[in-house]
Amino acid sequence: MSILLDPERASQHLSSRGLDVLVGGGYVNYGYITGYFTHFNRDYPGPLYNGLPLIRFAGLPANSTIPPFLVTYPGEEGDILAQGSWIEDRRFWGPSYNVPGRPDSVTVLDDPVQALVDALEERGLSAGTIGVSARDLEPSLWKRVQEALPDASVVDASDAFDEIRMIKTAEEILRLRGAVAGVERGHAAVRESLTEGMTALELAAIVNRAVIDEYTDRYIVHVSAGARGSVVLAPTEVELKRGELVSVDAGSLHRNYAGDMFRVYAFGEQPGDGLQVHAAMDEVNDLMIAAVRPGVRASELYELGKAEMGHRGLPLALDFAGHGIGIDVHERPYLVANDHTVLQPGMVVVLEISTRRFDLGHLSAEITCLITDTGCEVLNSMPHTITHIP
């Protein structure tokens, strides 16, 4: 049985918001409720084999004695069996599969919205307050759901998903540790493989291959160097040369949870003041790590990072200081001026202080921190300081 969320905590949160049921339809929220993820990529645009769009629903009642349910297309039956799901009520719609000799059969409906309505009616929830993540649905589908439930109050509960997902369960933290290990394999490959004359594209390919193992896939990788790196982070055919700062941002997906890690490499002797700039940024990151603890607000961490960078004459490249991470690479809480989320044990944030200078490039260090009862645990084993490669 695969379960990512804490049903009791989710139930309490939904009840506190007056929601009778929470419905997710997108890759992230659907996967979060069901505990499994489709073999279609998170960016899969559709359509299905019969030309219809890929539509899924997962319902989590606030009353924990009422069973959850899912609606998907029959091709995902195998994914559910392979990955496991704690949800036993599984409803299918769309193109059916014919399996000669199979002793049982899957009932396949024509309309996913009607399947959603049926599941809610059977649970006595079709006239209640139904929270749906509107971000998961196309506008036309959002309208169809509202029209199909005329007796219900169908409200946008996208932020409810955000708030519930902020505090990770033990299973989620385990997956995030695996994701960090994946990106660190990518960075180990940089230390082992960076040579003069190779292109940024070649180094990116090496990083991608190093990230992958039996449970981990590559996600995104940026490789840039020198003045061009202050503008262009995506890897290009430009050759990497000694005397430049090489910036590498590696991403991973470990059992569908994201890893995100930026590090800077001093490739050969550095003629400018890049090492001094990075050392000043290291001081700020040390202060940030010391400040990450329960009770501090996300906005306070942003203000600290911005102020300390300013004291050192370093403007922030982006007007934020970090972000949460989970199934999405960027999740709440965001370390920005207007996110006043109070950090709690179980949250995971990526500190991301960065600065850009045209003659040096993009300098940053992403540090993944698990909020504990007394402070934080840095999940990265590789230091956030600059790495020297002769």
Solvent accessible surface area in square Angstrom, and as a share of the most:
residue,aa,sasa,rsa
1,M,178,0.80
2,S,14,0.09
3,I,48,0.24
4,L,1,0.00
5,L,6,0.03
6,D,53,0.27
7,P,45,0.28
8,E,117,0.52
9,R,57,0.21
10,A,0,0.00
11,S,19,0.12
12,Q,112,0.50
13,H,41,0.18
14,L,0,0.00
15,S,68,0.44
16,S,91,0.59
17,R,88,0.32
18,G,49,0.47
19,L,12,0.06
20,D,55,0.28
21,V,0,0.00
22,L,2,0.01
23,V,1,0.00
24,G,0,0.00
25,G,8,0.08
26,G,15,0.14
27,Y,26,0.10
28,V,22,0.12
29,N,7,0.03
30,Y,2,0.01
31,G,1,0.01
32,Y,3,0.01
33,I,1,0.00
34,T,0,0.00
35,G,2,0.02
36,Y,0,0.00
37,F,5,0.02
38,T,10,0.06
39,H,104,0.46
40,F,24,0.10
41,N,102,0.52
42,R,40,0.14
43,D,116,0.60
44,Y,68,0.26
45,P,126,0.79
46,G,15,0.15
47,P,78,0.49
48,L,8,0.04
49,Y,146,0.55
50,N,73,0.37
51,G,50,0.48
52,L,76,0.38
53,P,76,0.48
54,L,34,0.17
55,I,17,0.09
56,R,21,0.08
57,F,0,0.00
58,A,0,0.00
59,G,0,0.00
60,L,11,0.05
61,P,5,0.03
62,A,10,0.08
63,N,78,0.40
64,S,83,0.53
65,T,116,0.68
66,I,39,0.20
67,P,77,0.48
68,P,19,0.12
69,F,0,0.00
70,L,0,0.00
71,V,0,0.00
72,T,0,0.00
73,Y,0,0.00
74,P,10,0.06
75,G,16,0.16
76,E,0,0.00
77,E,35,0.16
78,G,45,0.43
79,D,20,0.10
80,I,2,0.01
81,L,126,0.62
82,A,90,0.69
83,Q,79,0.35
84,G,19,0.19
85,S,9,0.06
86,W,45,0.16
87,I,1,0.00
88,E,159,0.71
89,D,37,0.19
90,R,77,0.28
91,R,40,0.14
92,F,15,0.06
93,W,4,0.02
94,G,16,0.16
95,P,27,0.17
96,S,69,0.45
97,Y,119,0.45
98,N,140,0.72
99,V,85,0.49
100,P,130,0.82
101,G,83,0.80
102,R,85,0.31
103,P,137,0.86
104,D,83,0.43
105,S,102,0.66
106,V,42,0.24
107,T,107,0.62
108,V,41,0.24
109,L,63,0.31
110,D,135,0.70
111,D,47,0.24
112,P,5,0.03
113,V,5,0.03
114,Q,88,0.39
115,A,0,0.00
116,L,1,0.01
117,V,10,0.06
118,D,40,0.21
119,A,0,0.00
120,L,0,0.00
121,E,95,0.43
122,E,120,0.54
123,R,33,0.12
124,G,67,0.64
125,L,16,0.08
126,S,27,0.17
127,A,71,0.55
128,G,19,0.19
129,T,39,0.23
130,I,1,0.00
131,G,0,0.00
132,V,1,0.00
133,S,0,0.00
134,A,25,0.19
135,R,157,0.57
136,D,40,0.20
137,L,17,0.09
138,E,120,0.54
139,P,106,0.66
140,S,79,0.51
141,L,18,0.09
142,W,50,0.18
143,K,121,0.51
144,R,98,0.36
145,V,1,0.00
146,Q,69,0.31
147,E,109,0.49
148,A,38,0.29
149,L,5,0.02
150,P,110,0.69
151,D,113,0.58
152,A,20,0.15
153,S,55,0.35
154,V,21,0.12
155,V,54,0.31
156,D,78,0.41
157,A,1,0.01
158,S,6,0.04
159,D,58,0.30
160,A,0,0.00
161,F,1,0.00
162,D,24,0.12
163,E,50,0.22
164,I,3,0.01
165,R,16,0.06
166,M,14,0.06
167,I,33,0.17
168,K,13,0.06
169,T,27,0.16
170,A,86,0.67
171,E,49,0.22
172,E,2,0.01
173,I,28,0.14
174,L,105,0.52
175,R,11,0.04
176,L,1,0.01
177,R,94,0.34
178,G,14,0.14
179,A,0,0.00
180,V,8,0.05
181,A,47,0.36
182,G,0,0.00
183,V,1,0.00
184,E,25,0.11
185,R,78,0.29
186,G,0,0.00
187,H,0,0.00
188,A,26,0.20
189,A,8,0.06
190,V,0,0.00
191,R,101,0.37
192,E,143,0.64
193,S,32,0.21
194,L,10,0.05
195,T,76,0.44
196,E,87,0.39
197,G,34,0.33
198,M,24,0.11
199,T,22,0.13
200,A,4,0.03
201,L,80,0.40
202,E,89,0.40
203,L,0,0.00
204,A,5,0.04
205,A,39,0.30
206,I,40,0.20
207,V,1,0.01
208,N,26,0.13
209,R,157,0.57
210,A,29,0.23
211,V,1,0.00
212,I,83,0.42
213,D,52,0.27
214,E,145,0.65
215,Y,134,0.51
216,T,6,0.04
217,D,78,0.40
218,R,120,0.44
219,Y,72,0.27
220,I,83,0.42
221,V,17,0.10
222,H,46,0.20
223,V,1,0.00
224,S,8,0.05
225,A,17,0.13
226,G,7,0.07
227,A,38,0.30
228,R,122,0.45
229,G,1,0.01
230,S,12,0.08
231,V,104,0.60
232,V,46,0.26
233,L,37,0.18
234,A,55,0.42
235,P,28,0.18
236,T,31,0.18
237,E,134,0.60
238,V,71,0.41
239,E,98,0.44
240,L,3,0.02
241,K,101,0.43
242,R,118,0.43
243,G,23,0.22
244,E,37,0.16
245,L,6,0.03
246,V,0,0.00
247,S,6,0.04
248,V,0,0.00
249,D,18,0.09
250,A,0,0.00
251,G,2,0.02
252,S,0,0.00
253,L,29,0.15
254,H,27,0.12
255,R,93,0.34
256,N,35,0.18
257,Y,0,0.00
258,A,1,0.01
259,G,2,0.02
260,D,9,0.05
261,M,0,0.00
262,F,5,0.02
263,R,2,0.01
264,V,0,0.00
265,Y,0,0.00
266,A,1,0.01
267,F,0,0.00
268,G,16,0.15
269,E,158,0.71
270,Q,33,0.15
271,P,122,0.76
272,G,47,0.46
273,D,58,0.30
274,G,1,0.01
275,L,54,0.27
276,Q,116,0.51
277,V,15,0.09
278,H,1,0.01
279,A,51,0.39
280,A,20,0.16
281,M,0,0.00
282,D,16,0.08
283,E,89,0.40
284,V,0,0.00
285,N,0,0.00
286,D,80,0.41
287,L,76,0.38
288,M,0,0.00
289,I,39,0.20
290,A,81,0.63
291,A,17,0.13
292,V,2,0.01
293,R,115,0.42
294,P,39,0.24
295,G,52,0.50
296,V,14,0.08
297,R,102,0.37
298,A,0,0.00
299,S,9,0.06
300,E,85,0.38
301,L,1,0.01
302,Y,6,0.02
303,E,92,0.41
304,L,51,0.26
305,G,0,0.00
306,K,96,0.41
307,A,46,0.35
308,E,32,0.15
309,M,0,0.00
310,G,48,0.47
311,H,142,0.63
312,R,75,0.27
313,G,61,0.59
314,L,20,0.10
315,P,95,0.60
316,L,32,0.16
317,A,34,0.26
318,L,87,0.43
319,D,99,0.51
320,F,31,0.13
321,A,0,0.00
322,G,0,0.00
323,H,0,0.00
324,G,0,0.00
325,I,2,0.01
326,G,0,0.00
327,I,2,0.01
328,D,49,0.25
329,V,30,0.17
330,H,91,0.41
331,E,11,0.05
332,R,67,0.25
333,P,1,0.01
334,Y,74,0.28
335,L,0,0.00
336,V,33,0.19
337,A,52,0.40
338,N,124,0.64
339,D,16,0.09
340,H,105,0.47
341,T,18,0.11
342,V,57,0.33
343,L,1,0.01
344,Q,82,0.36
345,P,57,0.36
346,G,11,0.11
347,M,1,0.00
348,V,2,0.01
349,V,0,0.00
350,V,0,0.00
351,L,0,0.00
352,E,20,0.09
353,I,0,0.00
354,S,2,0.01
355,T,6,0.04
356,R,84,0.31
357,R,92,0.34
358,F,144,0.60
359,D,90,0.46
360,L,18,0.09
361,G,2,0.02
362,H,9,0.04
363,L,2,0.01
364,S,0,0.00
365,A,0,0.00
366,E,2,0.01
367,I,2,0.01
368,T,3,0.02
369,C,0,0.00
370,L,15,0.07
371,I,2,0.01
372,T,42,0.24
373,D,116,0.60
374,T,127,0.74
375,G,14,0.14
376,C,34,0.20
377,E,65,0.29
378,V,56,0.32
379,L,23,0.11
380,N,15,0.08
381,S,98,0.63
382,M,19,0.08
383,P,91,0.57
384,H,23,0.10
385,T,61,0.36
386,I,26,0.13
387,T,29,0.17
388,H,115,0.51
389,I,16,0.08
390,P,125,0.79
